[in-house]
Amino acid sequence: MLCWFDEDAALLAALRHHRGAMDAADAWVQAQPRLSGYCSVCRAATAFVVDTGVRFGPDINLREGLQCPGCGLGNRNRLVYTAVCERAFPESARGLMLEATTVLYDRLAQALPWLEGSEFFGPGHAPGTRHAVRGRSVVHQSITELGYRDGSLDLVVHNDVLEHVADTDRALSECRRVLRPGGACVFTMPFFPLRATTLVRGRHAADGSLVHLEPPEYHGDGLRSEGIYTYYHFGLDLLGRVAAAGFRTVEVGIDFDVFRGHTANNYRYGDEAWMPPVVLRALA
């Protein structure tokens, strides 16, 4: 069950209190080829596949592991599913997810038939234009230029998108703009809450060229074989930036539950790259 925090001090106190137990649990889970448990998406017993190939050197990145063979969703994606589906929405609800060609979108669209999906096809495409992807017609949307009227949506979902967007504040403001009062933006990104400040890995110079401040990091992307560039590793200061975008409440949800396949990322070598099982919820 997700436990939500809306105060930095309470969040940090809880994380530091439980960090040792989380590390020990992650080490134990890593040693299991399969983990018997319960999938909250399938609502059935399962045997999670622990290692899906994403690693920190010799160690498994459990944030991207623990995949249920039934629904096909791993640790992070099932957490997003849970955070979205635990909310009640009006019968006339309308929502947007900033992905449309993934298993997670398919699962959420089954649960919420009014949820629209989109992908980012690059700069220069107008919001709402359609493009063919593996036999599907998919709408283009950019998180910094959404093709929706002010206050027209009840839900916006983005899943590890924000770190790939140079202008974070514009992206957050766009998410707030399109939400009705009471609407929610549910999202994840590499979030390192024990870091006080965000690590900027790269930025654009005045001429538009990309300046690397850290060794270039690319994450896997379903539409781009070369991966997608990572501008940020977000720290606790991100929560203030979300609030500054106009959201009335910013909450951090944590769900550490080994039985349900939710662990931290298994980084046990300091605070700078440690991620608990976290999802953010910003309310308009």
N, C-alpha and C positions, 0 to 999 in steps of 0.2 A: 504494500500500500504506500502510495506517495505521501511523504510528509513535507509540507510546504513551509518555507521560511520567508518572511518579508523584512527581516532585520539582519544586517550584516553580522552584528555581534553574536546573535543567537546561532546563526549559520556556522560561523567559525568555531564557536564553542563546541557545537555538536560534532563537527568534523574532526577537530583535534582530539576530542574525547574518544571517538570511535576509530581513529585512524589505525591504531595498532591491530585491532580486531579485524578491520577490513584488509589490511596487508596480509595477515595470517590466513584469512579465508581465501584471498586471491591466490596465495601460494599453494594452498591445498587444491583449489579448483584447477589450477594450471596442470597439476599432476594427473588429472582424470581424463581419459580419452573421451568419455561420455559422462554427462552429469544427469542423473535421474532427478526429475523435478516436475513442475507444473507450468504449463504455458497459459498465460492469462489471455492470449489472443485466441488460441484454439479452445481454451477452457477444458483442457484435458491433460492427463499425465503425458510426459514426454521424456526423451533422453537427449538433452542438448548436446550438440557437437561443440566441443570446447574450442578447438583450434580451427579457425577458418583461414589461416595463412597470413594474418596481419600481426607483426611482431615488433618488439623493442629488442633488437639483437637476438639473444637466445630465448627471450621471454615472450609469451603470448600476450598480445594486446586484447584483453578480455572485453573491452568496450566494443570491439568489432567482432567478438567471438560469441560463443554460447548461442548458436543458431538452432532454432527449433526445426526439425525436419518436417513437421506438419505444416506450419504456416510459412516457413522459409525466412522468418525474421530473426535477427540477432539481438543481442542485449540492448544496444542503443535504440534500434527501431521499435522493439516491443515497448520500450519506455515511452517513446513518443506516442505510440498507439494508445497506451494506457492514459497518458496525460490528456489526450484529445477526447477520448471516449468517456472519461469520468465526468465531463461537463454535460449539463443539460442545455439543449438549444431549442429555440422556438420552432414550431412546425414550418414556418416560412423562412427558415435559416438559409443563408448563402455563405459559402466559404471557399477559400483558395488554398491549395497546397502548391508550393513551388517545386514540384516534381510531378511527373505524370507517367513515367516509363519504368517505375520501380514496383517491386512487390509490396512495399509499404503503402504506396498510394493505392494500389489495387485493394489491399486489405481495408484501408480506411474508407475507400469509396463504397465498399460493400456494406460497411457499418453506417456510413453517412452518405446516402445516394446524392445529396445536394452538393457534395464537395467537388469543386472543379480542380483540375490539375493543369500544370504548365511546366515548361522547361525554358531555359535560357539558351538561345541560339546565337548569341553574340551581339555586339553593338551594331547599330544600323538597322535593326529589325523593329518595326512598329509594334507596340503592344497589341495583342489580340490576333496577330497574323498566324496562319497555320502552316505547319511544316510536317513532312512525312518522316516518320521514324519507325523503321522495322514494321511497316505495314499499318501504322497508326497515324492518324492526323492529330498533331499535338500543337497546342497554343503556345506562342512565345509570350513570356512575361519577364520583365527585369525587376528585381527587388528595389532598384533605385528609380524606376519609372513604371509603376503599375497602371494598367489600363482600366481602372475602376473609378467610379465617382467617389467623392468624399462620403464617408459614412455609409457605404453600401454593403459591407460584409459583416458577418458575425464572427468569423474565424479566419485567421491567417496562420498557416503552418509552414515553417521552413526548417530543414533538417541538415545541419552542417553546411550551411550556405554562407553565413555572415563572415566567416574568416577569409572567404575568397572575394570579398567586395572591398575595394579600396576605400570607398566613402561610407563608412559604417553609419555615421549619423544620418546621412540622407536615406539609407536603407531603413533604418528604424523609424524615421519620420514618415516615410511612405507607408509602412505597415500601420502606423497609428492613423494616418490620414484616411485610409479606406475602411477603418473599423467604425461600426456604430457604437454609441455609448453602451457599455456593458459587454462589448465584444472582446475577444481574446486573441492574442498572438502567442502561439505555442511553438517553441523553437529550441534547438540545440546548436552547439558549436563547440570546438575545443575550448573548454572553460576550465581554468585552473584557479579555483577559488582561494588557494593558499598563496597565490601571487597577488600582491597588492595592486600592481599595475600591469597593464597589457604590454606584451612584447611585440613591438612592431618589427616584422621581418623584412618588409619591403615597402617602398612607396614610389609614387610617380614624380619625376622632376617636372619643372615648368614646361619643358618641351614634350612631355608625355612619355618619355622613356622611363623604364622601370629601373629603380635603384635598389640593389640588394643590400640590406643592412645585416642580414644573417644568411647563412648558406641557404640557397633556394630549396623550398619544400613544396612538393606537389602531392595532391591527394587524388585517389582514383575517382574517375568520373565516367558515368555510363555512356555519355555521348562523345567523349574526347579521349582517344587512346593515350595521348600524351599526358593526361592528368590535368589538374587545374591548380593554379598558383595559390599559395597561402600567404596572405598579408599579415595575419595576426595570430598570436596565441593570447586569448583574452584572459585577463585577470579580474579581480573583484571589482575594479573600477568600472567595468562594463555596466554594472547594475545602475550606477549613477547616470550613465549615458542613455540607458533605456528610459529612465525616469525623465531625463531632460528632453526626450523626444515627445513628451506629452502624455505618457501613460500615467494613470492615476495610481496604479499599484504594480509593483514588480515582485514576483515571487520565484524562489528557487525550490524546485521539488526534488527530493532525494528518495530513492527507493533501493536500499541495499537489502537484498533478499536472495540468498543463494538458492533456495528451493525454487524460486521463480526465475532463476537465471539472470539476476541483476547483481553485478559486482562492480567494483571500481575497475580501472583500466589495467591494474597489475603492475603499475610503475612504483617500485619500492626503493628508489634510490635518491629520495629528496622530495621537495615540494614543487619544484618548478614545472614538472610535467605530469603531476599526479591529478587524475580526474576521478572523482566519485561518480556514481550513476545519477546524473543530474539532467533535468530538463527545466527550461525557464518558461514562465507564463507571465505575460504583461497584459494588464486589463485596461481597456479604454474607458 
